[in-house]
Amino acid sequence: MVFTLLVSIAVSYAICRAMATPTVDLTPSSAPCLFPPEIDWLILDQLQDDKVTLFSCTFVCSPWRLYSQTILFRSLRICCPTGASFHQIVTFLEEDHVPQSHIANSIWHLRLNGERDKATYQEFPPSPEAVITIYALRRILNSLPRLQSLSSKLLLLSSEIPSLSPPLESTPAPNPPRKEPLEFALLWCSSATGDLRDLFKVLSLFSELHRLKIDSGKWSKATIPPPGQDNEFLHGFPTVECAELEGLGPRCIGLLFNQLRQSGRPGGRLTSLHFKPALRLDFEALNP
């Protein structure tokens, strides 16, 4: 009863503070704390399903802002990102200011949903503004140290910097793959240039994955280099524990299977492998 009353008082105070704030300000409030830290956290944890009220709580005081952001941004979904908007989001997360840095540290689960209409998704060549570069994905991985899962859906990916005016990105600097293991899903994504090598360049962003899921997209129709050139883009494939591959063509499945098999050798991590091909598998492709 007492705790419920505390929550009610705190929420009322938060809403009053929010209504008194005409604009969104990322500077933490200098107002004194209402309760001991343990009570603050318990109050805000009770509000985790009420995003509107939880957002209002960010205006109460500095500790409440930090606690609220930790809950609000734990799971983040970015819908219909374009090359320009995604670049702005990544730059925001990379900024070395306290509020932004705390937001970046709060994100555990990130979903990138390119939910565009079917006609736009099938347009080829795609508009440069619709392309997400692999370099941008690398940047966002480097800016989210506590990220545990990343899901990409209906994205047009490219290893090339799109030709835009003004340019959105400079020449990529070499960076090592992400060391912290996480879960990664690539759902109905495709290469903006129709090149299968872009798929493996995306996977090379990671050194280890707890779980990998690749579901269809246009990878089965992507251009596949001649067998003699396979090794040129297979370097840096991550160590994988569990893999799920669906709707991919025989050659694509074969290349992925050979790389995943490395994770199943002594000293590897592979414990589970499931695949559901789009067509009947050419088993010779699995064992060239």
Short mmCIF file of the C-alpha atoms (twelve columns), coordinates in Angstrom:
data_MODEL
# 
_entry.id   MODEL 
# 
loop_
_atom_site.group_PDB 
_atom_site.id 
_atom_site.type_symbol 
_atom_site.label_atom_id 
_atom_site.label_alt_id 
_atom_site.label_comp_id 
_atom_site.label_asym_id 
_atom_site.label_seq_id 
_atom_site.Cartn_x 
_atom_site.Cartn_y 
_atom_site.Cartn_z 
_atom_site.pdbx_PDB_model_num 
ATOM 1   C CA . MET A 1   0.000  0.000   0.000   1 
ATOM 2   C CA . VAL A 2   2.771  2.427   0.973   1 
ATOM 3   C CA . PHE A 3   4.779  1.551   -2.133  1 
ATOM 4   C CA . THR A 4   1.727  2.024   -4.374  1 
ATOM 5   C CA . LEU A 5   1.213  5.447   -2.822  1 
ATOM 6   C CA . LEU A 6   4.858  6.330   -3.495  1 
ATOM 7   C CA . VAL A 7   4.473  5.308   -7.127  1 
ATOM 8   C CA . SER A 8   1.319  7.408   -7.453  1 
ATOM 9   C CA . ILE A 9   3.008  10.469  -5.932  1 
ATOM 10  C CA . ALA A 10  6.098  10.039  -8.084  1 
ATOM 11  C CA . VAL A 11  4.103  9.630   -11.279 1 
ATOM 12  C CA . SER A 12  1.988  12.700  -10.539 1 
ATOM 13  C CA . TYR A 13  5.121  14.709  -9.897  1 
ATOM 14  C CA . ALA A 14  6.726  13.426  -13.101 1 
ATOM 15  C CA . ILE A 15  3.712  14.351  -15.214 1 
ATOM 16  C CA . CYS A 16  3.607  17.841  -13.705 1 
ATOM 17  C CA . ARG A 17  7.298  18.289  -14.468 1 
ATOM 18  C CA . ALA A 18  6.805  17.084  -18.034 1 
ATOM 19  C CA . MET A 19  3.861  19.419  -18.625 1 
ATOM 20  C CA . ALA A 20  5.918  22.311  -17.312 1 
ATOM 21  C CA . THR A 21  8.719  21.528  -19.798 1 
ATOM 22  C CA . PRO A 22  7.774  22.969  -23.227 1 
ATOM 23  C CA . THR A 23  10.622 21.328  -25.149 1 
ATOM 24  C CA . VAL A 24  12.607 18.130  -24.882 1 
ATOM 25  C CA . ASP A 25  15.955 18.860  -23.249 1 
ATOM 26  C CA . LEU A 26  18.701 16.245  -23.009 1 
ATOM 27  C CA . THR A 27  20.346 18.044  -20.088 1 
ATOM 28  C CA . PRO A 28  19.661 16.144  -16.836 1 
ATOM 29  C CA . SER A 29  17.510 17.994  -14.328 1 
ATOM 30  C CA . SER A 30  19.301 19.479  -11.335 1 
ATOM 31  C CA . ALA A 31  16.310 18.824  -9.072  1 
ATOM 32  C CA . PRO A 32  17.111 16.817  -5.913  1 
ATOM 33  C CA . CYS A 33  16.324 13.114  -5.753  1 
ATOM 34  C CA . LEU A 34  12.940 12.194  -4.339  1 
ATOM 35  C CA . PHE A 35  13.820 8.890   -2.674  1 
ATOM 36  C CA . PRO A 36  16.812 6.631   -2.009  1 
ATOM 37  C CA . PRO A 37  18.212 5.035   -5.207  1 
ATOM 38  C CA . GLU A 38  16.733 1.620   -4.400  1 
ATOM 39  C CA . ILE A 39  13.233 3.095   -4.111  1 
ATOM 40  C CA . ASP A 40  13.743 5.166   -7.270  1 
ATOM 41  C CA . TRP A 41  14.593 2.060   -9.244  1 
ATOM 42  C CA . LEU A 42  11.660 0.055   -7.860  1 
ATOM 43  C CA . ILE A 43  9.229  2.840   -8.755  1 
ATOM 44  C CA . LEU A 44  10.477 3.154   -12.327 1 
ATOM 45  C CA . ASP A 45  10.625 -0.598  -12.802 1 
ATOM 46  C CA . GLN A 46  6.895  -0.732  -12.042 1 
ATOM 47  C CA . LEU A 47  6.329  1.651   -14.968 1 
ATOM 48  C CA . GLN A 48  8.333  -0.207  -17.609 1 
ATOM 49  C CA . ASP A 49  5.196  -1.043  -19.640 1 
ATOM 50  C CA . ASP A 50  3.898  2.542   -19.516 1 
ATOM 51  C CA . LYS A 51  6.264  4.265   -21.946 1 
ATOM 52  C CA . VAL A 52  4.493  7.642   -21.857 1 
ATOM 53  C CA . THR A 53  4.670  7.948   -18.075 1 
ATOM 54  C CA . LEU A 54  8.195  6.583   -18.042 1 
ATOM 55  C CA . PHE A 55  9.230  9.277   -20.511 1 
ATOM 56  C CA . SER A 56  7.671  11.902  -18.233 1 
ATOM 57  C CA . CYS A 57  9.822  10.569  -15.413 1 
ATOM 58  C CA . THR A 58  12.969 11.625  -17.282 1 
ATOM 59  C CA . PHE A 59  12.179 15.245  -16.322 1 
ATOM 60  C CA . VAL A 60  12.138 14.629  -12.564 1 
ATOM 61  C CA . CYS A 61  15.836 14.517  -11.671 1 
ATOM 62  C CA . SER A 62  19.160 13.295  -13.007 1 
ATOM 63  C CA . PRO A 63  19.012 9.777   -11.484 1 
ATOM 64  C CA . TRP A 64  15.461 9.313   -12.748 1 
ATOM 65  C CA . ARG A 65  16.545 10.335  -16.232 1 
ATOM 66  C CA . LEU A 66  19.280 7.708   -16.213 1 
ATOM 67  C CA . TYR A 67  17.036 4.986   -14.792 1 
ATOM 68  C CA . SER A 68  14.200 5.835   -17.185 1 
ATOM 69  C CA . GLN A 69  16.479 5.843   -20.224 1 
ATOM 70  C CA . THR A 70  17.881 2.479   -19.198 1 
ATOM 71  C CA . ILE A 71  14.365 1.008   -19.323 1 
ATOM 72  C CA . LEU A 72  13.035 3.027   -22.277 1 
ATOM 73  C CA . PHE A 73  15.897 2.228   -24.648 1 
ATOM 74  C CA . ARG A 74  16.552 -1.368  -23.623 1 
ATOM 75  C CA . SER A 75  14.679 -2.528  -26.735 1 
ATOM 76  C CA . LEU A 76  14.775 -0.124  -29.663 1 
ATOM 77  C CA . ARG A 77  13.141 -0.419  -33.077 1 
ATOM 78  C CA . ILE A 78  14.066 1.858   -35.965 1 
ATOM 79  C CA . CYS A 79  11.456 1.753   -38.735 1 
ATOM 80  C CA . CYS A 80  12.099 2.470   -42.419 1 
ATOM 81  C CA . PRO A 81  15.643 3.796   -41.983 1 
ATOM 82  C CA . THR A 82  17.137 5.499   -45.031 1 
ATOM 83  C CA . GLY A 83  20.811 6.043   -45.651 1 
ATOM 84  C CA . ALA A 84  20.518 9.658   -44.458 1 
ATOM 85  C CA . SER A 85  18.387 9.059   -41.357 1 
ATOM 86  C CA . PHE A 86  20.395 6.020   -40.306 1 
ATOM 87  C CA . HIS A 87  23.604 8.023   -40.619 1 
ATOM 88  C CA . GLN A 88  22.126 10.682  -38.312 1 
ATOM 89  C CA . ILE A 89  21.094 8.067   -35.744 1 
ATOM 90  C CA . VAL A 90  24.530 6.462   -35.761 1 
ATOM 91  C CA . THR A 91  26.229 9.850   -35.424 1 
ATOM 92  C CA . PHE A 92  23.947 10.705  -32.490 1 
ATOM 93  C CA . LEU A 93  24.894 7.490   -30.694 1 
ATOM 94  C CA . GLU A 94  28.577 8.069   -31.364 1 
ATOM 95  C CA . GLU A 95  28.566 11.544  -29.808 1 
ATOM 96  C CA . ASP A 96  30.673 11.752  -26.673 1 
ATOM 97  C CA . HIS A 97  28.081 13.561  -24.530 1 
ATOM 98  C CA . VAL A 98  26.703 12.080  -21.323 1 
ATOM 99  C CA . PRO A 99  23.005 11.722  -22.303 1 
ATOM 100 C CA . GLN A 100 23.734 10.187  -25.701 1 
ATOM 101 C CA . SER A 101 26.399 7.892   -24.299 1 
ATOM 102 C CA . HIS A 102 23.964 6.670   -21.672 1 
ATOM 103 C CA . ILE A 103 21.346 5.953   -24.329 1 
ATOM 104 C CA . ALA A 104 23.899 3.945   -26.311 1 
ATOM 105 C CA . ASN A 105 24.820 1.994   -23.182 1 
ATOM 106 C CA . SER A 106 21.136 1.299   -22.480 1 
ATOM 107 C CA . ILE A 107 20.358 -0.446  -25.781 1 
ATOM 108 C CA . TRP A 108 20.359 -4.238  -25.465 1 
ATOM 109 C CA . HIS A 109 18.111 -5.199  -28.364 1 
ATOM 110 C CA . LEU A 110 17.977 -3.353  -31.687 1 
ATOM 111 C CA . ARG A 111 15.605 -3.979  -34.605 1 
ATOM 112 C CA . LEU A 112 16.050 -2.308  -37.970 1 
ATOM 113 C CA . ASN A 113 12.828 -2.651  -39.957 1 
ATOM 114 C CA . GLY A 114 12.875 -1.447  -43.539 1 
ATOM 115 C CA . GLU A 115 9.122  -1.945  -43.939 1 
ATOM 116 C CA . ARG A 116 8.787  -0.328  -47.345 1 
ATOM 117 C CA . ASP A 117 6.099  -1.226  -49.855 1 
ATOM 118 C CA . LYS A 118 6.680  -4.230  -52.083 1 
ATOM 119 C CA . ALA A 119 7.141  -2.184  -55.255 1 
ATOM 120 C CA . THR A 120 9.901  -0.102  -53.670 1 
ATOM 121 C CA . TYR A 121 11.591 -3.175  -52.233 1 
ATOM 122 C CA . GLN A 122 11.713 -4.812  -55.663 1 
ATOM 123 C CA . GLU A 123 12.912 -1.670  -57.434 1 
ATOM 124 C CA . PHE A 124 16.279 -2.170  -59.109 1 
ATOM 125 C CA . PRO A 125 18.575 -0.395  -59.170 1 
ATOM 126 C CA . PRO A 126 17.422 0.909   -55.780 1 
ATOM 127 C CA . SER A 127 17.424 4.551   -54.812 1 
ATOM 128 C CA . PRO A 128 20.746 5.435   -53.098 1 
ATOM 129 C CA . GLU A 129 18.797 6.980   -50.210 1 
ATOM 130 C CA . ALA A 130 17.264 3.576   -49.425 1 
ATOM 131 C CA . VAL A 131 20.602 1.804   -49.081 1 
ATOM 132 C CA . ILE A 132 22.123 1.021   -45.678 1 
ATOM 133 C CA . THR A 133 25.861 0.549   -45.944 1 
ATOM 134 C CA . ILE A 134 27.699 -2.247  -44.198 1 
ATOM 135 C CA . TYR A 135 30.040 0.408   -42.876 1 
ATOM 136 C CA . ALA A 136 27.074 2.075   -41.121 1 
ATOM 137 C CA . LEU A 137 26.178 -1.259  -39.504 1 
ATOM 138 C CA . ARG A 138 29.761 -1.564  -38.280 1 
ATOM 139 C CA . ARG A 139 29.570 1.928   -36.796 1 
ATOM 140 C CA . ILE A 140 26.372 1.225   -34.888 1 
ATOM 141 C CA . LEU A 141 27.771 -2.057  -33.561 1 
ATOM 142 C CA . ASN A 142 30.820 -0.204  -32.273 1 
ATOM 143 C CA . SER A 143 28.635 2.430   -30.589 1 
ATOM 144 C CA . LEU A 144 26.424 -0.025  -28.645 1 
ATOM 145 C CA . PRO A 145 28.682 -1.814  -26.141 1 
ATOM 146 C CA . ARG A 146 25.847 -3.657  -24.337 1 
ATOM 147 C CA . LEU A 147 23.981 -4.839  -27.436 1 
ATOM 148 C CA . GLN A 148 22.773 -8.443  -27.088 1 
ATOM 149 C CA . SER A 149 20.692 -8.913  -30.237 1 
ATOM 150 C CA . LEU A 150 20.413 -7.251  -33.641 1 
ATOM 151 C CA . SER A 151 17.619 -7.930  -36.115 1 
ATOM 152 C CA . SER A 152 17.597 -6.504  -39.652 1 
ATOM 153 C CA . LYS A 153 14.470 -6.859  -41.768 1 
ATOM 154 C CA . LEU A 154 13.789 -5.784  -45.367 1 
ATOM 155 C CA . LEU A 155 16.996 -3.780  -45.646 1 
ATOM 156 C CA . LEU A 156 18.928 -3.022  -48.818 1 
ATOM 157 C CA . LEU A 157 22.583 -3.482  -47.908 1 
ATOM 158 C CA . SER A 158 25.701 -2.484  -49.773 1 
ATOM 159 C CA . SER A 159 29.432 -2.582  -49.128 1 
ATOM 160 C CA . GLU A 160 29.797 0.507   -51.311 1 
ATOM 161 C CA . ILE A 161 29.301 4.064   -50.089 1 
ATOM 162 C CA . PRO A 162 26.338 5.469   -52.070 1 
ATOM 163 C CA . SER A 163 27.022 8.455   -54.278 1 
ATOM 164 C CA . LEU A 164 25.017 11.210  -52.579 1 
ATOM 165 C CA . SER A 165 25.389 14.970  -52.492 1 
ATOM 166 C CA . PRO A 166 26.632 15.882  -49.983 1 
ATOM 167 C CA . PRO A 167 28.315 12.573  -49.119 1 
ATOM 168 C CA . LEU A 168 26.964 11.001  -45.933 1 
ATOM 169 C CA . GLU A 169 30.013 9.012   -45.007 1 
ATOM 170 C CA . SER A 170 33.742 9.279   -45.406 1 
ATOM 171 C CA . THR A 171 35.997 6.447   -46.503 1 
ATOM 172 C CA . PRO A 172 35.609 3.625   -43.975 1 
ATOM 173 C CA . ALA A 173 38.491 3.104   -41.595 1 
ATOM 174 C CA . PRO A 174 39.404 -0.536  -40.929 1 
ATOM 175 C CA . ASN A 175 37.944 -1.839  -37.678 1 
ATOM 176 C CA . PRO A 176 38.137 -5.282  -36.087 1 
ATOM 177 C CA . PRO A 177 34.918 -7.329  -35.904 1 
ATOM 178 C CA . ARG A 178 32.781 -7.079  -32.797 1 
ATOM 179 C CA . LYS A 179 34.157 -9.404  -30.130 1 
ATOM 180 C CA . GLU A 180 31.170 -9.533  -27.784 1 
ATOM 181 C CA . PRO A 181 28.900 -12.415 -28.908 1 
ATOM 182 C CA . LEU A 182 25.260 -11.648 -29.660 1 
ATOM 183 C CA . GLU A 183 22.238 -12.868 -31.615 1 
ATOM 184 C CA . PHE A 184 21.889 -11.702 -35.208 1 
ATOM 185 C CA . ALA A 185 18.935 -12.102 -37.582 1 
ATOM 186 C CA . LEU A 186 18.941 -11.112 -41.259 1 
ATOM 187 C CA . LEU A 187 15.317 -11.313 -42.432 1 
ATOM 188 C CA . TRP A 188 14.302 -10.651 -46.016 1 
ATOM 189 C CA . CYS A 189 17.293 -8.431  -46.630 1 
ATOM 190 C CA . SER A 190 19.198 -8.203  -49.889 1 
ATOM 191 C CA . SER A 191 22.214 -6.677  -51.561 1 
ATOM 192 C CA . ALA A 192 21.559 -3.348  -53.251 1 
ATOM 193 C CA . THR A 193 23.976 -4.397  -55.997 1 
ATOM 194 C CA . GLY A 194 22.768 -8.001  -56.204 1 
ATOM 195 C CA . ASP A 195 26.115 -9.325  -54.944 1 
ATOM 196 C CA . LEU A 196 26.239 -12.336 -52.616 1 
ATOM 197 C CA . ARG A 197 29.562 -11.150 -51.237 1 
ATOM 198 C CA . ASP A 198 27.687 -8.432  -49.335 1 
ATOM 199 C CA . LEU A 199 26.061 -11.141 -47.204 1 
ATOM 200 C CA . PHE A 200 29.437 -12.447 -46.075 1 
ATOM 201 C CA . LYS A 201 30.743 -8.927  -45.515 1 
ATOM 202 C CA . VAL A 202 27.838 -8.341  -43.123 1 
ATOM 203 C CA . LEU A 203 28.654 -11.557 -41.271 1 
ATOM 204 C CA . SER A 204 32.317 -10.553 -41.049 1 
ATOM 205 C CA . LEU A 205 31.247 -7.697  -38.744 1 
ATOM 206 C CA . PHE A 206 31.087 -10.278 -35.943 1 
ATOM 207 C CA . SER A 207 33.734 -12.552 -34.497 1 
ATOM 208 C CA . GLU A 208 31.265 -14.704 -32.535 1 
ATOM 209 C CA . LEU A 209 27.484 -15.202 -32.619 1 
ATOM 210 C CA . HIS A 210 25.315 -17.024 -30.096 1 
ATOM 211 C CA . ARG A 211 22.616 -17.393 -32.741 1 
ATOM 212 C CA . LEU A 212 22.490 -16.626 -36.451 1 
ATOM 213 C CA . LYS A 213 19.287 -16.568 -38.492 1 
ATOM 214 C CA . ILE A 214 19.149 -15.794 -42.218 1 
ATOM 215 C CA . ASP A 215 15.707 -15.918 -43.803 1 
ATOM 216 C CA . SER A 216 15.332 -15.702 -47.571 1 
ATOM 217 C CA . GLY A 217 15.520 -12.224 -49.072 1 
ATOM 218 C CA . LYS A 218 17.122 -12.115 -52.503 1 
ATOM 219 C CA . TRP A 219 20.358 -13.843 -51.556 1 
ATOM 220 C CA . SER A 220 19.375 -16.929 -53.562 1 
ATOM 221 C CA . LYS A 221 19.203 -14.712 -56.676 1 
ATOM 222 C CA . ALA A 222 22.327 -12.692 -55.923 1 
ATOM 223 C CA . THR A 223 25.367 -12.861 -58.168 1 
ATOM 224 C CA . ILE A 224 27.700 -15.614 -57.028 1 
ATOM 225 C CA . PRO A 225 31.414 -15.358 -57.868 1 
ATOM 226 C CA . PRO A 226 33.087 -18.304 -59.636 1 
ATOM 227 C CA . PRO A 227 34.233 -21.092 -57.285 1 
ATOM 228 C CA . GLY A 228 37.866 -20.053 -57.607 1 
ATOM 229 C CA . GLN A 229 37.056 -16.638 -56.141 1 
ATOM 230 C CA . ASP A 230 35.079 -17.878 -53.111 1 
ATOM 231 C CA . ASN A 231 37.931 -17.471 -50.673 1 
ATOM 232 C CA . GLU A 232 38.264 -13.788 -51.466 1 
ATOM 233 C CA . PHE A 233 35.098 -12.918 -49.527 1 
ATOM 234 C CA . LEU A 234 34.873 -15.760 -47.001 1 
ATOM 235 C CA . HIS A 235 37.560 -14.435 -44.683 1 
ATOM 236 C CA . GLY A 236 36.448 -13.360 -41.233 1 
ATOM 237 C CA . PHE A 237 33.390 -15.606 -40.915 1 
ATOM 238 C CA . PRO A 238 32.267 -15.611 -37.257 1 
ATOM 239 C CA . THR A 239 32.227 -18.521 -34.860 1 
ATOM 240 C CA . VAL A 240 28.566 -19.555 -34.534 1 
ATOM 241 C CA . GLU A 241 26.804 -21.585 -31.824 1 
ATOM 242 C CA . CYS A 242 23.327 -21.973 -33.374 1 
ATOM 243 C CA . ALA A 243 22.412 -21.308 -37.002 1 
ATOM 244 C CA . GLU A 244 19.064 -21.234 -38.804 1 
ATOM 245 C CA . LEU A 245 19.022 -20.785 -42.589 1 
ATOM 246 C CA . GLU A 246 15.782 -20.586 -44.566 1 
ATOM 247 C CA . GLY A 247 14.767 -19.881 -48.147 1 
ATOM 248 C CA . LEU A 248 18.285 -19.749 -49.587 1 
ATOM 249 C CA . GLY A 249 19.488 -21.229 -52.857 1 
ATOM 250 C CA . PRO A 250 21.740 -24.320 -53.061 1 
ATOM 251 C CA . ARG A 251 24.957 -22.446 -53.816 1 
ATOM 252 C CA . CYS A 252 24.367 -19.899 -51.052 1 
ATOM 253 C CA . ILE A 253 23.519 -22.683 -48.589 1 
ATOM 254 C CA . GLY A 254 26.646 -24.540 -49.670 1 
ATOM 255 C CA . LEU A 255 28.940 -21.598 -49.013 1 
ATOM 256 C CA . LEU A 256 27.353 -20.896 -45.630 1 
ATOM 257 C CA . PHE A 257 27.401 -24.568 -44.676 1 
ATOM 258 C CA . ASN A 258 31.120 -24.869 -45.388 1 
ATOM 259 C CA . GLN A 259 31.845 -21.853 -43.203 1 
ATOM 260 C CA . LEU A 260 29.546 -23.020 -40.403 1 
ATOM 261 C CA . ARG A 261 31.197 -26.414 -40.491 1 
ATOM 262 C CA . GLN A 262 34.368 -24.712 -39.270 1 
ATOM 263 C CA . SER A 263 32.457 -23.774 -36.106 1 
ATOM 264 C CA . GLY A 264 31.577 -27.441 -35.584 1 
ATOM 265 C CA . ARG A 265 35.139 -28.725 -35.620 1 
ATOM 266 C CA . PRO A 266 37.063 -29.428 -32.391 1 
ATOM 267 C CA . GLY A 267 37.529 -26.134 -30.638 1 
ATOM 268 C CA . GLY A 268 34.480 -24.662 -32.391 1 
ATOM 269 C CA . ARG A 269 31.125 -23.712 -30.890 1 
ATOM 270 C CA . LEU A 270 28.431 -24.985 -33.269 1 
ATOM 271 C CA . THR A 271 25.770 -26.950 -31.382 1 
ATOM 272 C CA . SER A 272 22.722 -26.568 -33.652 1 
ATOM 273 C CA . LEU A 273 22.203 -26.156 -37.405 1 
ATOM 274 C CA . HIS A 274 18.817 -25.949 -39.124 1 
ATOM 275 C CA . PHE A 275 18.195 -25.145 -42.758 1 
ATOM 276 C CA . LYS A 276 15.160 -25.026 -44.985 1 
ATOM 277 C CA . PRO A 277 16.162 -24.354 -48.599 1 
ATOM 278 C CA . ALA A 278 14.042 -22.597 -51.180 1 
ATOM 279 C CA . LEU A 279 14.748 -25.366 -53.699 1 
ATOM 280 C CA . ARG A 280 15.910 -28.958 -53.568 1 
ATOM 281 C CA . LEU A 281 19.446 -28.940 -52.284 1 
ATOM 282 C CA . ASP A 282 22.295 -29.834 -54.563 1 
ATOM 283 C CA . PHE A 283 24.194 -31.927 -52.034 1 
ATOM 284 C CA . GLU A 284 27.330 -31.744 -54.141 1 
ATOM 285 C CA . ALA A 285 27.339 -28.016 -53.376 1 
ATOM 286 C CA . LEU A 286 27.567 -28.835 -49.670 1 
ATOM 287 C CA . ASN A 287 30.659 -30.954 -50.165 1 
ATOM 288 C CA . PRO A 288 32.597 -29.528 -53.124 1 
# 
